[in-house]
Amino acid sequence: VIEQLNNKLTLSVFKNQSINDVLDEFHYNKSYLCRIFKEETGLTMTEYVNKIKLKRAINLLLYTNMSVSTIVIQLGFSSESYFFKLFKKHYGISPLQYRKLKI
């Protein structure tokens, strides 16, 4: 079940699907799925999805000319400020600084 959940959560980033939409596809209690996911991966589902989104953001920053605003919208982040906060927390610099360093 965890492997299927990992796969569906990863795909959800590309489909811009919510975690609840993914959980609806399983015939288990949502709380149960969240708990066993955390036990198996060490991450909450939100942390896992954000990690995937940030990796996707890195690719978009490096290999496209998309603005950060467009990337935020495409990846389904709730706001630019939240995206910037997460990005800086994980990579130590802002998305724009990252793009400049890697060019």
PEBEL-V778470 format. One record per residue. N is the residue number from 1. PHI is phi in degrees with one decimal (* if undefined). PSI is psi in radians with two decimals (* if undefined). Layout:
# PEBEL-V778470
n->(N:N)
phi->(PHI:PHI)
psi->(PSI:PSI)
This chain:
# PEBEL-V778470
n->(1:2:3:4:5:6:7:8:9:10:11:12:13:14:15:16:17:18:19:20:21:22:23:24:25:26:27:28:29:30:31:32:33:34:35:36:37:38:39:40:41:42:43:44:45:46:47:48:49:50:51:52:53:54:55:56:57:58:59:60:61:62:63:64:65:66:67:68:69:70:71:72:73:74:75:76:77:78:79:80:81:82:83:84:85:86:87:88:89:90:91:92:93:94:95:96:97:98:99:100:101:102:103)
phi->(*:-64.0:-62.5:-63.3:-64.2:-56.3:-62.5:-69.0:-67.2:-63.0:-63.8:-61.4:-64.5:-78.0:-92.2:56.5:-101.3:-79.1:-61.2:-60.9:-61.6:-64.9:-63.1:-63.4:-75.7:-101.8:-100.7:-129.4:-62.7:-61.6:-62.6:-61.8:-61.1:-62.1:-66.6:-70.1:-62.6:-62.8:-62.9:-79.0:-103.4:81.3:-125.7:-73.8:-63.3:-63.7:-61.8:-62.7:-64.4:-63.1:-61.6:-66.1:-61.4:-66.9:-63.3:-65.1:-61.0:-57.6:-61.1:-66.6:-65.7:-82.2:-115.0:-134.8:-102.1:-59.8:-71.7:-61.4:-58.3:-66.5:-61.5:-58.6:-66.8:-61.4:-88.2:77.3:-73.2:-70.2:-162.0:-65.1:-64.0:-65.5:-59.8:-59.4:-61.9:-63.5:-60.4:-64.9:-62.1:-82.7:-114.8:81.4:-141.9:-75.8:-58.2:-67.4:-64.1:-61.2:-59.7:-65.9:-65.5:-91.2:-83.3)
psi->(-0.72:-0.72:-0.76:-0.71:-0.76:-0.84:-0.77:-0.63:-0.68:-0.81:-0.54:-0.52:-0.72:-0.45:-0.10:0.81:2.53:2.81:-0.70:-0.68:-0.71:-0.81:-0.54:-0.39:-0.25:2.60:0.85:2.79:2.34:-0.69:-0.71:-0.83:-0.74:-0.74:-0.83:-0.54:-0.82:-0.73:-0.71:-0.66:-0.37:0.04:2.61:2.89:-0.65:-0.77:-0.73:-0.84:-0.73:-0.65:-0.75:-0.75:-0.70:-0.67:-0.71:-0.68:-0.70:-0.83:-0.76:-0.65:-0.69:-0.61:0.12:2.98:0.28:2.47:2.78:-0.67:-0.76:-0.71:-0.77:-0.80:-0.80:-0.64:-0.07:0.47:2.63:-0.50:2.82:-0.68:-0.67:-0.75:-0.84:-0.74:-0.84:-0.78:-0.84:-0.65:-0.73:-0.60:-0.14:-0.09:2.92:2.84:-0.70:-0.68:-0.70:-0.81:-0.76:-0.70:-0.62:-0.12:*)
